[in-house]
Amino acid sequence: MIGFPSLLVAIAFSALVLPDLWSALLPVTAMTGAMAFRVRRSWVHLRAPHTADRTG
């Protein structure tokens, strides 16, 4: 298994080498993350509405 620091180094290196790829992937990743967060929040709301209402 790859250690976390070496993973960060690999990500930073790939960002330096392939900036075009990263600039293309960033919006897709952000959209996917936002969608997953929204789905998770609605799923939590469906499972336990009282806890979701308390947090706002």
C-alpha positions in Angstrom: 0.0 0.0 0.0 1.2 3.5 -0.9 1.9 5.8 2.1 0.1 9.1 2.3 3.1 11.4 2.0 4.3 9.6 -1.2 0.8 9.9 -2.6 0.9 13.6 -2.0 4.2 13.8 -3.8 2.9 11.8 -6.7 -0.2 14.1 -6.9 2.0 17.2 -6.8 4.4 15.8 -9.4 1.5 14.9 -11.7 0.1 18.4 -11.3 3.4 19.9 -12.4 3.8 17.5 -15.3 0.1 17.4 -16.5 -1.5 20.7 -15.7 -3.9 20.4 -18.6 -5.2 17.1 -17.3 -5.7 18.5 -13.9 -7.5 21.6 -15.2 -9.8 19.3 -17.1 -10.4 17.0 -14.2 -10.9 19.6 -11.5 -14.5 20.8 -12.5 -15.6 17.2 -12.9 -14.2 16.2 -9.5 -15.8 19.2 -7.9 -19.2 18.5 -9.5 -19.0 14.8 -8.5 -18.1 15.8 -4.9 -20.9 18.3 -4.7 -23.4 15.8 -6.1 -22.3 13.1 -3.6 -22.5 15.6 -0.7 -26.0 16.6 -1.8 -27.1 12.9 -2.1 -25.6 12.1 1.2 -27.3 15.0 2.9 -30.7 14.1 1.5 -30.2 10.5 2.4 -29.4 11.5 6.0 -32.5 13.7 6.0 -34.6 10.8 4.8 -33.2 8.4 7.4 -33.4 10.7 10.4 -35.2 14.0 9.7 -35.0 15.3 13.3 -31.2 15.2 13.3 -31.0 17.0 9.9 -33.5 19.7 11.1 -31.4 20.3 14.3 -28.2 21.0 12.3 -30.0 23.4 10.0 
